[in-house]
Amino acid sequence: MKTLLTSKFAVIRDPEKCIQCQVCVNQCSFNANYFDAEENEVKSRNENCVDCQRCVVFCPTMAITITNTPLEYRYHRNWTASVIDDINKQAETGGVLLTGMGTDKDYPVYWDHLLLNASQVTNPSIDPLREPMELVTYLGSKPQKLEIDERTLELRTKMPPQVKLNVPVMFSAMSYGAVSLNVQKSLAKAATEIGTMWNTGEGGLHSSLKKYGSNTIVQVASGRFGVHSEYLNSGRMVEIKIGQGAKPGIGGHLPGEKVSSEVSLTRMIPEGSDAISPAPHHDIYSIEDLLQLIHALKEATNYTKPISVKIAAVHNAAAIASGIVRGGADMVVIDGFRGATGAAPKIIRDNVGIPIELALASVDSRLREEGIRNKASIVISGGIRNSGDVIKAIALGADAVYIGTSALIALGCHVCQQCHTGKCAWGICTSDLKLTKRINPDVGSQRLINLLRGWSLEIKDILGGLGVNSIESLRGNRLHLRGVGLSDSELEILGVRPAGR
Amino acid sequence: MDNLRHINNSFNDDKVIDACSIFGAMNTSGKRFPGTGVIKAIANMHDRGNGLGGGFAVYGLYPDYKELYAFHIMYLSSEGRKETESYLGENFDIVHMEEVPNRKTAKITNPPVIMRYFLDVCKHQPDIALQDDYVLQAIMHINTTRKGSFVFSGGKDMAVFKGVGYPEEIAEFFCLEQYEGYIWTSHGRFPTNTQAWWGGAHPFSVLDWTVVHNGEISSYGINKRYLEGYGYHCTMQTDTEVIAYAVDLLMRKHKLPIEVMAKVLAPPFWNDIERMPDKERKLALALRQVYGSIMLNGPFAILVAHHGELIGLTDRIRLRPLSVGEKDNMVYFSSEESAIRLISPKLDKSWTPMGGEPVIVRLKQESRQLPDTREEAVTSGR
């Protein structure tokens, strides 16, 4: 069938600069650049180009530019290019449209409608270069109060297990198989060096990463891939994944082509077989079932590790989170609808779930109203782009955030949304060994360390400006936020005042 | 209480912003002394206030009514007074009541009616352990539902005198030179965003706990939300109110010793915690983990008092001043050392405590009636 789709991008090669070295050909994993031997010339197939910009970055003479193709459909408010293209793709394949990354739709980003405060005159701002500025955060359930021996001043209360973060930013769950081992190595190494956590995702823990155990959150998801007693005990925390912001309500599918021998060992499934994570956990059909799994995992880890439960931000996230906390979870993770994925049906990525800012505000408020906020830490994820987002999330009530896409961008990702193809030219979201070696864990971890170092310096600057020297004085302190361009009901849900009031 | 909020924070800002002078004096042998020195000392720091609030807390004030709850109530309307007095009559035995003595002065114009009541609760709440809660509920009830009535203080053998004016003017108005007590704290206020009203002046009190405070609590938003979880309604939107409730929660409800409470309000830095001996570290770590939301952040110097104890504390990096002086049995706290030297020029010892370092002054062993036998030291924290 002849395709009716036209190219989206044009590869433009400056003939003056191009030296026909074929680096672009070798770098392109989408077969968009090729060498025409007959004409002895490097050429491009625009229809294959995904604008990942691998060739642009690696061209030694900087000869390549990629632009949107000048070809445009006639303007129509309703029948946009992506709508027309999607219809054509389905007319030609008859399948569910898959995509990667988080939604690119134009939904409001509430972070951009929230502004932070700063001190002037009546209280001094604090200079983080000269004064201590504390970002240390402990995740885990906290007792309502402490009992202390009045005479000896010894602590009588037994504290539940706590996980220390030097920076309240963790790397979110990206499984081995979805991302390459080198990506996980980079994340694990960086997390260890900085003093934060990385998350295995649902793919087990590769034996070479066990040494990073004390900075690892091991995930238990609906497929239970790679889960065994040693796995549970090799991390610092165990996370039950119920849902994911990019695809609430559905499971996952790692195609058999990605299940290499190493992946098969780690996931504990036969090589080349599809790894299918069902939509629900088939042992969790209700909240009391979740409670049982939480306690089973606590038993399995001898009550030494906090148990986290991750859900997608959906309409009644507050009530669900309350149930999760009452079920005994030590940490609730809420993944907003802008969260990314290695592969998800596009229709779900773009239409299901709610913005993380609103979900976070309502969950934090609900847990406080019910008097159980101390029982669990709140972590959010899904589209956190910079330290401004982090600090606003903390002011709304989060203990910490997870970053996925930001971390991958630090490793080279150019957000071309081709994660589901397995052809990632940056060697991130692929198991093709030719491509995965493009990530050097030493360089990758250094880039991640630099990113989080930069963010923590910025967070310290903002805290100092607010006149506080410790992150816990900002956590849930919504008086330091003001809203701009928001409706009354949005302000009410966020629990912030409009700017100027 | 909506009404109160309106009076206290008429522009509906996040919170009342003010700066101040504070002064405190305690005789550690429990000997009562007149307020003249304290008045002179706080007057010496006149420039730190702007005449929109001054006040005093005095302990050991009413030896004749030692076992009774002494309510000092301000009335802004006569109906409010009628309602409140009938409420008091229904819920307490009023042993004695009178107007708080005052004199007409040039500076204090249009003062409200301020009454004091000595109340017995034994018949209404025979269980001694529950009497404090009973009284606290009554105070909250009056403050929130009786229009124009506001309880300045409601502890035993102590009282708060406060109003709009410079502290020395308030002292003159209430004839404070005629009273004696073994602990005095005082406050001169410089609010920037509130209409002056008598209830907004310091000290703030919860039962026999009082707080005077110089500073702005930048962590106010989360402190308030945290306390709301424990049923405290910070309706006055002042950070001092938050401190008073925090002290009540931590010491009376959670039963933390005073030095531990100080470590909650102004905790050591993580770096310092890591270097502590094991037992101490375990406690400091748990305190920060559990009580992080009630840590006071931003500039402050506070004096917290209750019977038998006076504590001075600044924020962790000492963004507001506090000096301490000792002479024989007297211990003084002041925003400026000059005020101490003015009334006690030859101090045995004087110093500036480190940021976040609590200075706790207790009655000496022989004169104290507290069950506490933890340590002999009168002044700890150095």
Interface residues (C-beta under 8 A of the other chain):
Chain A: S119 T122 N123 P124 I126 E131 P132 E134 V136 Y138 G140 K142 P143 K145 L146 E147 I148 E150 R151 L153 E154 L155 T157 M159 Q162 R368 G371 R373 N374 L466 G467 V468 N469 S470 E472 S473 L474 R475 G476 N477 R478 L479 H480 R501
Chain B: N12 D14 K15 I17 A19 T192 G215 E216 S218 S219 Y220 G221 I222 R225 Y226 E228 G229 K253 H254 K255 L256 P257 E259 V260 F269 W270 N271 K279 K282 L283 A286 L287 R288 Q289 V290 Y291 G292 S293 M295 N297 G298 P299 R316 I317 L319 D372 R374
